Amino acid sequence: MSTKPKEPRKRKWRYIFWRGAVFWGISTALLYQAMMLFFGNVSLVGFIVSMIAFPLAGIFFGLLMWRRSGTDL
């Protein structure tokens, strides 16, 4: 086992990617599409756009959460 600590920069982008793009972005996109299905406004283009736009917005969300929590994670 290596006792070398992870590089803070690498840890930062991993946090932003997983917490922002994956957990927030994709889950929000799927929730949005479920609501559109419920209201009867479903299209393939809308699905593709939401699966791109929400994870991109999730990157900014993850960055905001990283800055608010401090860089000592």
Backbone bond lengths (Angstrom), bond angles and torsions (degrees), N, CA, C in turn:
res aa  C-N    CA-C-N  psi(-1)  N-CA   C-N-CA  omega(-1)  CA-C   N-CA-C  phi
1 M - - - 1.441 - - 1.516 109.90 -
2 S 1.274 114.09 140.95 1.455 120.03 178.93 1.526 109.71 -93.63
3 T 1.316 115.38 134.17 1.466 119.42 178.05 1.515 111.33 -99.96
4 K 1.331 116.01 6.49 1.459 120.15 -179.92 1.530 109.47 -71.11
5 P 1.338 117.53 126.70 1.478 119.22 179.68 1.520 111.34 -67.49
6 K 1.318 114.78 150.53 1.464 119.50 178.00 1.518 109.99 -67.89
7 E 1.292 114.19 150.97 1.461 120.65 177.48 1.528 109.49 -64.94
8 P 1.339 118.70 128.14 1.471 120.04 -177.54 1.527 113.72 -58.06
9 R 1.314 117.21 -37.10 1.462 119.86 -178.91 1.526 111.48 -66.68
10 K 1.331 115.80 -41.68 1.453 120.71 178.28 1.532 110.21 -64.69
11 R 1.327 115.92 -40.58 1.451 121.31 179.17 1.529 110.66 -64.78
12 K 1.334 116.16 -37.83 1.464 120.87 179.04 1.520 110.86 -61.39
13 W 1.326 118.68 -50.16 1.458 120.95 -176.96 1.520 112.41 -71.01
14 R 1.320 116.60 -29.95 1.466 119.25 174.70 1.527 109.65 -66.23
15 Y 1.328 117.19 -42.22 1.466 122.12 177.25 1.526 110.30 -61.33
16 I 1.332 116.77 -47.18 1.469 121.18 -178.88 1.523 110.70 -62.66
17 F 1.325 117.02 -42.79 1.463 120.33 -179.07 1.528 111.37 -65.36
18 W 1.339 116.96 -51.54 1.464 119.50 -175.25 1.518 112.64 -71.90
19 R 1.335 117.61 -48.57 1.468 119.89 -177.41 1.520 111.82 -73.25
20 G 1.332 116.64 -37.70 1.455 120.03 -176.25 1.512 113.45 -86.04
21 A 1.333 115.80 -67.05 1.465 120.16 -173.10 1.525 112.74 -69.96
22 V 1.317 117.78 -45.11 1.462 119.75 -174.82 1.532 111.55 -81.56
23 F 1.334 116.81 -60.91 1.469 118.82 -173.66 1.520 112.78 -70.19
24 W 1.328 118.10 -44.87 1.464 119.32 -179.06 1.524 111.16 -84.27
25 G 1.327 118.01 -50.10 1.461 121.91 -173.36 1.518 114.49 -64.19
26 I 1.317 116.66 -51.65 1.464 119.62 -177.30 1.519 111.02 -71.25
27 S 1.336 117.09 -40.87 1.467 117.92 179.20 1.526 111.53 -65.53
28 T 1.321 117.68 -36.83 1.461 120.65 177.24 1.527 110.88 -67.97
29 A 1.326 117.01 -39.74 1.468 120.71 177.90 1.528 110.54 -62.61
30 L 1.317 117.29 -42.49 1.467 120.26 179.32 1.526 111.40 -67.78
31 L 1.321 116.64 -38.91 1.462 120.19 176.42 1.526 110.77 -64.65
32 Y 1.316 116.84 -41.72 1.464 121.72 177.92 1.527 110.39 -61.68
33 Q 1.323 117.05 -44.17 1.463 120.31 179.74 1.529 111.40 -67.37
34 A 1.326 117.88 -33.65 1.469 120.65 176.19 1.527 110.08 -64.97
35 M 1.323 116.28 -39.98 1.471 119.22 177.29 1.525 110.70 -66.60
36 M 1.323 117.88 -39.28 1.464 120.82 177.99 1.526 110.51 -65.44
37 L 1.319 117.17 -35.81 1.463 120.89 176.05 1.522 110.39 -64.93
38 F 1.305 116.91 -41.14 1.466 121.87 178.49 1.526 111.42 -63.17
39 F 1.332 116.84 -39.82 1.464 120.68 -179.05 1.529 112.64 -86.49
40 G 1.325 117.78 -3.13 1.451 121.86 174.53 1.515 115.17 82.36
41 N 1.301 117.74 21.37 1.469 121.63 -178.60 1.525 109.04 -116.23
42 V 1.343 116.87 72.35 1.461 121.37 -174.45 1.523 109.74 -113.84
43 S 1.320 115.79 134.67 1.467 120.58 173.09 1.515 108.70 -149.15
44 L 1.314 115.85 155.05 1.457 120.74 178.81 1.526 110.90 -66.49
45 V 1.313 116.98 -39.22 1.466 121.10 179.03 1.526 110.12 -63.11
46 G 1.328 116.70 -42.73 1.464 120.44 177.81 1.511 112.10 -62.03
47 F 1.338 116.87 -38.77 1.456 121.20 177.95 1.521 110.84 -64.29
48 I 1.326 116.41 -46.41 1.468 120.70 -179.14 1.524 110.73 -63.94
49 V 1.328 116.50 -44.17 1.467 120.18 -179.99 1.528 110.55 -62.43
50 S 1.324 117.64 -43.47 1.465 119.30 -179.47 1.523 111.88 -69.05
51 M 1.329 118.24 -32.47 1.463 120.56 177.91 1.528 112.28 -73.87
52 I 1.312 117.64 -13.18 1.470 121.48 173.56 1.525 110.68 -98.27
53 A 1.320 116.53 -46.56 1.465 120.84 -173.44 1.532 112.88 -68.91
54 F 1.323 118.34 -44.31 1.462 119.86 -177.10 1.531 112.56 -67.00
55 P 1.341 120.30 -43.29 1.469 117.77 175.13 1.538 113.26 -64.34
56 L 1.332 117.50 -33.69 1.472 118.63 175.25 1.525 110.62 -64.69
57 A 1.329 116.71 -42.07 1.459 119.63 175.40 1.527 110.30 -66.08
58 G 1.323 117.04 -30.73 1.456 121.53 177.75 1.513 112.92 -63.77
59 I 1.327 117.12 -29.54 1.463 120.30 176.21 1.526 109.47 -62.86
60 F 1.310 116.60 -43.54 1.460 120.06 177.37 1.530 110.83 -67.40
61 F 1.315 117.16 -37.06 1.454 121.36 176.63 1.533 110.37 -62.80
62 G 1.330 116.73 -45.38 1.467 121.33 178.36 1.513 111.86 -62.70
63 L 1.327 116.50 -39.67 1.463 120.41 177.42 1.526 110.79 -64.29
64 L 1.312 116.75 -41.88 1.457 120.92 177.53 1.533 110.75 -62.50
65 M 1.325 117.10 -43.82 1.455 120.54 179.04 1.529 111.59 -65.52
66 W 1.328 117.64 -37.23 1.460 121.63 177.40 1.534 110.26 -62.21
67 R 1.317 115.62 -44.94 1.474 119.53 -179.30 1.519 112.03 -68.50
68 R 1.321 117.43 -37.64 1.471 120.13 -179.33 1.514 111.48 -71.46
69 S 1.340 118.12 -31.04 1.464 120.49 -177.02 1.521 111.98 -85.19
70 G 1.314 117.61 -14.57 1.461 120.66 -176.26 1.507 109.90 94.16
71 T 1.289 116.74 160.56 1.469 121.31 -175.81 1.515 112.82 -92.92
72 D 1.322 118.58 15.32 1.449 120.36 -178.17 1.522 113.01 -96.84
73 L 1.328 118.61 18.93 1.459 121.40 179.39 1.505 111.09 -74.49
